[in-house]
Amino acid sequence: MGQKRWFLFLLALIACLLFFSRGRVEVLKLKSYDGRPVYNHTLALTLVEYTSAVYMSDLAQLFTWTCERCNGLTKGFQVIEIIVDIEYCLQAYVGVAKDLNAIIIAFRGTQEHSIQNWISDLFWKQLDLNYPDMPDAMVHHGFYTAYHNTTVRPAVLGAVKLAKKFYGANINTIMVTGHSMGGAMAAFCGLDLVVNEGEENVQVMTFGQPRIGNADFASYYSLLVPNTFRITHDHDIVPHLPPYFYYFPRKTYHHFPTEVWVRDLSVLKLVRFGVEKVCDNTGEDPTCCRSVMGRSISDHLTYFGVDLMCESWRQCNIVMSNEVERYSRKDSKGNIFMSRTVPSTETKTLSKTGVSSL
């Protein structure tokens, strides 16, 4: 029994090392036998780091990509613009990942003490989606508003144009990511880029994203932005919200595909590792996260071992440095924008000289 136990331990250890290995990533251009895009695990490990970084409050370090979360698989990334919407306590950034030949757009999730974010999250009323050729599509009022009716959308779209101006021929993909409420905004952004901006190669990958529309919306979305993956973690509570009512399939909120469910498993209680399941093309696969009770907040705050939350439990604060004032501007409502007018050729560490409360 002792040898068998050690053999199982070694197998589990090897599986764990393979699961959490983090080499540099190449985007797969393959499709599955039914024509659907293939899930890329290594890309998921990279995008979760980009998603984690958007929670950082030190805008100087985020802008220069020198923050404590700005390394690993994201090393060498160049931020083009940071957007901080003070009225609604939203944050996003746009930049270029040269190793991926891609523009990265990342949206921050719910702030723990932000009443604005909680209002958006809990405003479950469905809103008619005023997009062309999408009759009967309805979406979550709060999440739709957070992206479309704030300073975020025009700033993000402007930064995408600027990134293309800087890097033009070297950019062949736009990748949009986010966690929680930020995942909802990422999904709306991806759809916006395709429908309203005419972008052809848009990939969306979200983490712990809530439902954002009805079944008609989910169907349109899956056709328009097929290269979309929603990562869900074990018993994470947020992907179960707003609730899905099986007996009212056309009226209830409904996820779009494709879900990738990451389950935490352990062998002999010695080694814990994750097992990924790529779910079906319905968006509501009953054998994936819907098969368990969504009751865990801790599962929501960690994906692939990466923290997806602010550095500390606090209100919506930011840290600014006088040394980046030349990159920043404010509008009449006090919203903050940090923009790069030319591609950066250097990176330096900036000191913290002040804290502003949003």
N, C-alpha and C positions, 0 to 999 in steps of 0.2 A: 504493500500500500504506500510505503514511503516513496518508492521510485515513481509510482503512478502519480502521486501528488506533485512531485517535483516536475514530472513531465508535463502535466497540465499547467503548472505554474509557468514553465518556460514557454509553452504555446501561448498562454495569455499575455506574457510579457512581450513576445514577438508581435502579436496582434496589436498590442497597445502601442509599441514603437512605430509600427507601420501606420497606425491610425493618426498618431500625432506628429509624424515626421513632416518637416516644413521646408522642402526644397523650393527653389525658385520655380515660378509657374509659367507654363505655356498654355494659352487658351485652346481648348480642343475645338476643332471645327467639325467633329463627327456628329452624326445623327443616329438615332436608334432605328431599329428595323421598321417602325411605324412612322418614321419621319420626324419624330420629336427630338429636340436637342438633348444631348447627353449631359447628365450632371457631372461636373468637374469638382471632385473633392478638394484638390489642391487650390483651385480658384476660391472655393468657399473659405479655406483657411486664410487666404490673403484678404478677401473682402471683409471678413469678420474683424481683422485688425484695422482696416480703414474705418469700419463702423465704430469700433471702440474709440478711435482717435477723435471722432467728432464730438465726443462728450467732454473733451479737455476744455478747461476754463481759461487757461493761459493762451490768449490769442496770439501773442508774440511768438511763443514756442510753436504753436500750431501753424502759424503762417510760415515760419522758417523750417518747419518739419524737424524740430529738435526736441519735441516733447517726449516724455518717458514711454509713450505708446507709439511713437513715430519711428519705429525701427523694425527689425525682423524682416518680414516679407514685404514691407512697404518702404524699405530704405531706398532713398533716391527720388522719392515722390516730390513733385513741385506743385505747391498750392497756387492757383490762379486767383481765387477769390474766396473770402469767408463772409458769410452773411449772418448777422445776429439781429433778429426781429424782436425788439424789446417789448412791444405791445402784447405779443402772443408768446413770448419766451421761446422762440424757435432758433435753431442754429443749423447751418449747413455749410459745406465747402465744396468747391469745384477745383480740380487739378488734373495733372497729367502724370500717368505712370508710364514711363518710357519702356520699361521691360514688357509691358502688356500692349504697347502701342494703343493706349486707351485713355479716354477722358474718364475720370472717376468723379461721381457725384455722391456725396454722403449726407444723410439727414440724421439729426439727433433725435432720440426718442424722448419720452415723457420725463420732465424734470420732477424730482420727488416732491418738492414743496411748491411747485408752480400751479396756482389755481387756474391760470389760463390753459395749461395743458390738460388738466383734469376736466375742465369744461368741454374742451374739444373731444377728449376721449369718451366722455359720457353722453355727448349729444348724439343719440342714436337715431334720431329722425332721418329717414331716407329722403334724398333730394333728387329730383329729376336731373339727369345728366344731359346738359345741353351741348352734346357733341353730334356732329353730322353722322347720319346713317346708323344711329344706335338707339332706335325706338325701344321704349319700355325699360331702358337701363336706369337704375336708381342707385345712388351712392350715399355713403355716410356723410351727413352734413358737416360734422366737425372736422373730419380729416380732409375732406374736399376743400373746405374753406381755408384750412391751415396752409395748403399748398397754393391754391388758386387765388385767394383773395387777401394775400398779405404781400409783404415786400419780397418774399422768398422767390416766387416764380420769375418775375422779370430779372432779378439779379442772377439767378441760376442760368437762365437762357442767355443772358448777356455774357456771362463767364464762359459758357460753352462756345459761343461765337469767338470770343477772345482766344480761347485755347486753340481753336482751329486756325486762327490767324497766326498764332505763334508757331504751331507745329504741323499745320496743314497735312502734307502728304504722309506724315508719320503716324497719323491718327486713323484707325480704321474701325474703332468700336467706342461706344459710350456705355459705361457700366454704371448702373444706379443702385445704391444700396442704402440700407437703414435698418434700424432696430425699433420694435414696438411701434409707437406712433410715427417714428421716422421711417419705418418700413412701409406704413400706409402712404406717407408722402412720397416715398421713393416709387411706389407703384403708380401713383397719379402722375409723377414726373415722367416715368418711362412711357406711359400712354400718351402724355402730352407731346413728348418729343416725336413720337411716331405719327400721331394724328394731326397735330397742328404745326409741327416744325418740319415734317417730311423726312425725318431721320430714318434710315433703313436698317442700320445695324445697332440695335439697342438691346442690351442685356440687363435684366433686373434680378437681383438676389437680395432677399430680405431675411431678417432673423426675428422670430417671435412676433410676426405681424398679425394684427387683428383682421377680421373680415371688414371689407370696405364697401361692399355693394351687394345687389341681389343677383339671382341666377342669370338673368339676361346680361347684366354687366359682366359677370364672370365669363360668360360665353364669348362676348365681344372681345374682352381683354385677352383671352387665350388665343384668339385668332390674330389679333393685332400685335401682341407682344409675346410670341410663343417661347422665346428664350428667357423664361422667367422661372425662378426657383424660390420657393418659400421654405426656409429651413425652420423646423420646429424642434424643440428640445424636450423630450420625455414628457413630463407632466406640466409643462409651462401653461399657465392659466390664460395668457393673453390670446393665443390663437383660437381659443374657444369663445371669444367675445367679438362683437355682439353675438348672442346665442343663435344657433342653427336649429330650426324647428323642422323635423323630418316630415311632418304631416302637412306642411305648407311650403312645398319646395319652391314655388314661384314667387312667394311673398317674403320669405325669410332672407336674412343675410346669407351669403354663399361665397366660399373661398374659390378663387381661380386656381388652376394647376400651375406648376407641378410642386407638390409638397415633397420635402425630403425630411423624414422623421428620424431624429437622432436619439437613440435610446441609451441610457446608462446601464451597463451590465457589469457584473463582477464574477470572477471565477474563484470559488472557494473563499470568498470574502478577502482575498489577498490582493487581487489586481482589478482595478475598475477601468473600463474603457467604453468607448461609444461604438454603437452599431448603427449604420445608416440604412434606411429603407427608402428607395425612390417609389413614391406612391402612384396611383393610377391617374388618368387624365380627367377625372371628374372634378377635382378640387376638394371633394369631401369624401375621400377614401375612408370607409368605416374601419379599415384595418390599420390605419395610421394613428395620428394623435387623437382622433375622435374615439378610438377604442379604449381610451383611458380617461379618468377624471382629470380635468385641468384644474389643479388646485395648488400648484407650486409657484411661488414668487421667486425662489432661489433659482429654479430652472430657467426662469425668464431672464435673469440677470447675468447668466454665464452661458456662453456658447463656445464649444470646442476649447474649453478651459480659459477663454478670454472674457474679462469683465466688460459688460455692456451697461455701464452706469457712470455717473460722475465720480470724481476722485473722493468726494466726501458727501455725506447726507446734509444738504444745505439748500438754500434758496438759489435762484437763478443768478449767480455771480459770474463775473469775468475778471480776468487780470490783464491789464494793458501796460505796455511799456512806451515811454517817450520816444524810444529809438525807432518805433514803427509808425509814428504819427504821419510820416510822409506817405504811407501806404493807405491810411485810413481816412474815412469821411463819415459824416452823419447827415441824415435827412432831418426834416422838420420835426419828426416824431422821436428823434434820438436813436433811431435804428443805426447799427454800425455796419460798415462795409470796409473790408480790407482788400484792396485790389492790386494786382501786379500789372504794370504797364509794359514791361519787357521781361523776357525769360531770365530767370536768375542763374548766375554762374557761380554763386558762392552761398555758403550757409554759415551762420555764426550764431552763437548763443547770446540771447538778449536778457537783460536783467529785469526783474519785476520791480516796478516803481509805483504801482498804484492798484487799488482794487475798486471796481465799480459794481454797485448792486443794480441788477435789472429788476 
